[in-house]
Amino acid sequence: MATVKLSNLKKSFGKTDVIHGVDIDISDGEFIVIVGPSGCGKSTLLRMVAGLETVTSGEVQINGAGVNEMEPMDRNIAMVFQNYALYPHMKVFDNMAYGLKIAKTPKAEIAERVQSAAKLLQLEEYLMRKPRELSGGQRQRVAMGRAIVRKPDVFLFDEPLSNLDAKLRVQMRLEIKQLQRSLGVTSLYVTHDQVEAMTLADRMIVMNGGIADQIGAPLEVYANPQTEFVAGFIGSPATNFLPAALVSGAPAGTTVGVRPEHATLTTPDHGLVEGQVSYSEALGSETLVHLRLSSDAAFTVRQNGMEPAPEEGHACGVLWNSSDQMHFGADGRRIATP
Amino acid sequence: MEKRVTFKGWLLPICLLLPQVIVTAVFFFYPAGQAVWQSLFIPDPFGLKSQFVGLGNFEFLLGDPYYRAAFTTTAVFSILVTVASLGMALFLAVLADRLIKGSGVYRTLLIWPYAVAPAVAGVLWLFMFNTRVGVVSWYLGILGYDWNHVLNEAEAMGLVVAASSWGRVSYNFLFFLAGLQAIPKSVIEAAAIDGARFWTRFRTIVFPLLSPTTFFLLVVNIVYAFFETFGVIHTITSGGPQQATTILVYKVFADGFVGQDLGSSAAQSVILLVVVGLLTVIQFKFIERRVHY
């Protein structure tokens, strides 16, 4: 059980700064998801906590003690890698027991701990198999088992589900969440998938170009994005952005953001903006209507799948509640709506 | 799916295969057949006619203490060459693998010795260790060590082993480095997080994952030590002193082309062929099974 604290954590590779100072205080048992597009520094951040990357400046603390100079093995953490990083020449049992063997744990205890982890992860039948004889989902479980048996203070996950197919990903996502709940181990989880971030996180860190744009509970981040990047990245389909000049009443020089689910179609000349339907995607439960506005900007409206979708080329107006309208300054920061 | 090429008719495939078949037939099957045939005869001292003796040549060889000594010498020599060149190459490859800057330079420099022909390598080492003008033996003399591989059997063996291993290190290094770089970095990192320090990681993760490479190199290096070291031995010691460095392949040459006993020489080639064949079969049968995971 552990707390983790990052204070003004920075990382540079040579002259390139990749992380520009991240601060967060993680309480015991909390599930933190670090989310962002590729190249935003999220994996580097995780690897600094793991001790696989050196810290350029700032500090990583685990349980109140600075661990910057500590080797990964001395930090009492466990990590699950994107490609699982199983030892291919060892059986599943030995893969899970490896860390315990090195720590010179008594044999009986190793067997017991591996058995109970295998039971938890439904791997009991596979303990004598080699990793290559397992499916992707099973390998993923072995990687988690290897992390669990060591009873670490902190779990670190580096995009653990991105090599799985879509259906398995949803299932494993749920399992990870339940596992983390029942074990109560503080976890850091890196992903580029905002759905994983929304569903798993107690709090999430949205990274953008090495900066933590926003840290907060998933729904709070969704409802109240602090930057234009966060508004565009969290939520699917992405938020529509329009120059203020197109929307009457918007503060001059700002960018207006409207989520597709907050906009509705109306008859021509009755909307806040006007446009033509360029195409619609019917997804069953919902329909995404893509519009080309008269200003040539693109705009997406999400409506209930049971409502009739307008035909292509159809002219229509778009309406939304002014309370759902977000404003962002030239620096991308949110401006409080007057 | 494997894509199969199908030919219409026979002419084209035969033409495509022919060069390789001819080369193999002319340079391998024909001489091998000749060796087997000749091993059954003893030529007269002038080489004008020969007499059929059946397996007499083999019988003589197996009872010959010099020939049996050559077997022991070959075993010692090839084990030393293989261990030395594999060990050194692995050591260098592990170091080069850890380098981030300048690894290209190291790699290039380490590969150079491979381009040196065995005979030339032999001469290089001979110059360094020459008892009168050799720079290394001169320094050894200053340190109070009297180097003389012309008289000292152990020193002679040491020198041919060093010279034979030297060029080989480059070749092995390349394969080891490629093998090391094929190990996913995350596996090493996972082991580091699991608490394994460098040496433990090497012993339990890196070395086992390298074992297919090591096995391949083992086979190739033993074959090398058996056959291709001829040039090195010929230039440095000519099999001496007192046959201390006469390995089987050198004895084939010495008896056949120096001693003019072509029958015995041919019989030795046949035995050598069988020995290497057996060694390879044993390696594949018993070691290969353990190295693939």
HADDOCK unambig.tbl for C-alpha pairs under 7 A between the chains (distance, minus, plus):
assign (segid A and resid 72 and name CA) (segid B and resid 192 and name CA) 6.58 0.50 0.50
assign (segid A and resid 72 and name CA) (segid B and resid 193 and name CA) 5.14 0.50 0.50
assign (segid A and resid 73 and name CA) (segid B and resid 192 and name CA) 6.11 0.50 0.50
assign (segid A and resid 73 and name CA) (segid B and resid 193 and name CA) 4.65 0.50 0.50
assign (segid A and resid 73 and name CA) (segid B and resid 194 and name CA) 6.11 0.50 0.50
assign (segid A and resid 73 and name CA) (segid B and resid 195 and name CA) 4.47 0.50 0.50
assign (segid A and resid 78 and name CA) (segid B and resid 193 and name CA) 6.61 0.50 0.50
assign (segid A and resid 85 and name CA) (segid B and resid 186 and name CA) 5.46 0.50 0.50
assign (segid A and resid 85 and name CA) (segid B and resid 187 and name CA) 4.52 0.50 0.50
assign (segid A and resid 85 and name CA) (segid B and resid 190 and name CA) 6.53 0.50 0.50
assign (segid A and resid 86 and name CA) (segid B and resid 187 and name CA) 6.41 0.50 0.50
assign (segid A and resid 87 and name CA) (segid B and resid 187 and name CA) 6.52 0.50 0.50
assign (segid A and resid 88 and name CA) (segid B and resid 293 and name CA) 6.91 0.50 0.50
assign (segid A and resid 89 and name CA) (segid B and resid 209 and name CA) 6.96 0.50 0.50
assign (segid A and resid 89 and name CA) (segid B and resid 293 and name CA) 5.06 0.50 0.50
assign (segid A and resid 99 and name CA) (segid B and resid 194 and name CA) 4.46 0.50 0.50
assign (segid A and resid 99 and name CA) (segid B and resid 195 and name CA) 6.05 0.50 0.50
assign (segid A and resid 102 and name CA) (segid B and resid 195 and name CA) 6.52 0.50 0.50
assign (segid A and resid 102 and name CA) (segid B and resid 196 and name CA) 6.59 0.50 0.50
